[in-house]
Amino acid sequence: MSNDAHDTATDQTSAELTAPAADALRSRIQAEVTALRESFDAGTTRPLAARLAQLEALRLGLRKEEPRLARALAEDLGKSRTESALTELGVVAQEIAHTIKHLRSWQRPERLSLGAMLAPATGELRREPLGTTLIISPWNYPVNLTLAPLVAAIAGGNTAIVKPSEVAPATSAALAHLLRTHLDPAWVRVIEGAVEETTILLEQRFDLIFYTGNGTVGRIVARAAAEHLTPTVLELGGKSPVFVDEGADLAVTARRIVWGKFTNAGQTCIAPDYLMATPRTVQRLLPHLRKAVRALYSGKPERSLDYGRLVNTKHFDRVLALIDDDKAICGGTDTADRDTRFIPPTIMTEVGWDDAVMGEEIFGPVLPILTVSGPDEAIARIRAGEKPLTAYAFTPRRDIEERFAEETSSGSLALGLTLAHVGTTGMPFGGVGESGMGAYHGRAGFEAFTHAKPVVKKPLAPDTLKLVYPPYTGVKRRVLRRLFR
């Protein structure tokens, strides 16, 4: 979900452990996993009433710990109380409420049609828990992207180890407090830490690993999971494009793009990464983009309570290096402040496809604009790159919307909006190809954390299966041929 959404396993942030310390840590983690597996095997998490009780405990805990979580998000990412409520706490509260409302119906067995060959017989599809799961979460939306998968894990009847990101240390501590205080340790355990903890966790056998982060670490997770044939859900990222067509309402389009791009200071996995339009549309769009930045952030983003900060100086330095002041029509490096990790909303024009800013997922408040000849070239450019987590298009033409839907591949496609679609509980969210595998939110999350087990029942009398027993002679052969024809 980010350019370095979870730095563990790629960025050593703490001193190497001595061998005795590493052994002690490994023993502690193994004990935590073993305790959860024993709890699962004892049937603790299977009853529907128990799942609903844990979800309700999480809802009440989230409400009680909201001030602590909001302070932590402000400390780590400069998020305002309102932005935290909108993009973090509120999304999780909605996820919990939706799951509690629908879990009984999701859990209900689904009748299956078995066809004439097995008649008389009945079949149904039952959703069963996977077991003990691991959730490794990122730093950019550390509450949302930790607790939303946990809601799905609990709903599915699983136990879970939660590993928050150490890159957002205040929020990691607040999440650990929330989960240890309000949830049953027979269901959920928290492991805080960095490289060593993550590495040892990935040595353990889990029944599902849910990882949100970047592709580099995603490959490490997938390789570790393969040792135990553990299924994975990988929520990754990429360069999500936005195309603005001629004839679009440019004032509304600009506001929606600016909001989607610069929320959380651009540190969003599905933020518009770059914008494509014809030269004529670009020239008409630029004044609206500048106006939208001024309107949303009071003309002084460094003073705005609603504009966040880069998570640390490492990411500040990386993003700042992508800015070419000669191409910036707003923002730029002049007002950037390393001490406060502030980079203003920056829009760059006359960007080339080989420029540094196009070489990686930006994951920061920089929006490059590139010119294309029209929707044909925009679609071709998208198809030529890795499949993005989301693609965006603003067009008044229904046929162009259909072309983007049919001719491009991405985790999701949003037409006429940015960012807001990820918060809905009624739509699965996930990537494809380089942007990830698997999906969650609402029922999709419940299904990700469960196994759909077919259950077939056939009476012993009459024994209609004798038709398929050998020897296959005479009437039996003719009947079978007709059935299979």
HUZI-V478801 format. One line per field, one symbol per residue. ss: DSSP state (H for helix, E for strand, L for the rest). phi: phi as a letter, one per 20 degrees, with the letter a starting at -180 (. if undefined). Layout:
ss: ???
phi: ???
This chain:
ss: LLLLLLLLLLLLLLLLLLHHHHHHHHHHHHHHHHHHHHHHHLLLLLLHHHHHHHHHHHHHHHHHLHHHHHHHHHHHHLLLHHHHHHHHHHHHHHHHHHHHHHHHHHHLLEEELLLHHHLLLEEEEEEEELLEEEEELLLLLLLHHHHHHHHHHHHLLLEEEEELLHHHHHHHHHHHHHHHHHLLLLLEEELLLLHHHHHHHHHLLLLEEEEELLHHHHHHHHHHHHLLLLLEEEELLLLLEEEELLLLLHHHHHHHHHHHHHHHHHLLLLLLLEEEELHHHHHHHHHHHHHHHHHHLLLLLLLLLLLLLLLLHHHHHHHHLLLLHHHEEELLLLLLELLLLELLLEEELLLLLLLHHHLLLLLLLEEEEEELLLHHHHHHHHHHLLLEEEEEEELLLHHHHHHHHHHLLEEEEEELLLLHHHHLLLLLEELLHHHEELEELHHHHHHHLEEEEEEEELLLLLLHHHHHLLLLLHHHHHHHHHHHL
phi: .bfbfcefmccfdcffffgfffffffffffffffffffffffngeffgffffffffffffffffegffffffffffcmffgfffffdcffffgffffffgfdggffffgdfdednffefeacbbddedfeqedcdddeefcfegeeefffgfffgfndebeddffffdfffgfffffgffeddfffdccddeqcffffffgfffeceaddddrdfffgfffffffffdlefcddddapeeecddefnfffffgffffffffdgllmecfdfgebddafgffgffeggfffffffffclmcgfdffddecffbfgfgfffgfeedffdeebmoefefcffdmecfgcdddleefefgfeebfflaecdedcecfrfgfgffffffeffffbccbdbeefffgffffeddcbgbcddnbcmfffefeecfcadbmfepbnbbnlfffgffdcdedfcdccffcfeffffeffeeclfgfffffffff
